[in-house]
Amino acid sequence: MTHTPTRRTVLLCTGAAALSVGCGGGDGDGGDSSAASAGQELAPTSDIPVGGGKIFADRKIVVTQPEQGEFKAFSAVCTHQNCLVSDVRDGSIDCACHGSRFSITDGAVEQGPATEPLPEERIAVDGNSVRLA
C-alpha cells in the first residue's frame, strides 16, 4: 500500500479510531502560529517500540505504540507536579519524581500520586514517519 504525502497532514492509524485533529479554516497556508511546527518529524515509526514508547523531552511529548501500527501521543509532563516523565516500559509511562505511572494506551493513571491522565497530543503517521500534527 503506497501513499503519496501531500502538504496536508495525513492521519494514518492502523486498526484504531483515528486521532482527533481540530480542523480550522486554514489549509496550512499560514496565519496560525501553531502550524509552524505542524508536520515536523519526531521520529521514524521504527524508533517507537511496540508495547512501549519514546519520550521527546525537547517537545514535552511521549509517543507510544500500544499495538503494532497503533501510535498514540501524550504530554510528557506529569499531571502530579509537572515533572517530565522519565521512562516508558512494561506498558506504562513512568515519572521518576514521585512514582506516578500512566497507560501507554490512553494516558490514564495506573499508579498515583497523580490523579489526572496525561493529556493527548496530536501526531500524524505519514508513511514511516511520526510527525507533529
NORSULDA-V386549 format. One record per pair of residues at least 24 apart in sequence whose C-alpha atoms are under 6 Angstrom apart, sorted by the first residue. I is the first residue (numbers start at 1). J is the second residue. If there is no record, write none. Layout:
BEGIN
{{I/J} {I/J}}
END
This chain:
BEGIN
{{11/124} {11/125} {12/125} {13/70} {14/69} {14/70} {38/132} {38/133} {39/131} {39/132} {39/133} {40/131} {40/132} {41/130} {41/131} {42/130} {42/131} {43/130} {44/128} {44/129} {44/130} {45/128} {45/129} {45/130} {51/91} {52/88} {52/89} {52/91} {53/88} {64/104} {66/105} {73/120} {73/121} {74/118} {74/119} {74/120} {74/121} {75/118} {75/119} {79/114} {79/116} {80/114}}
END
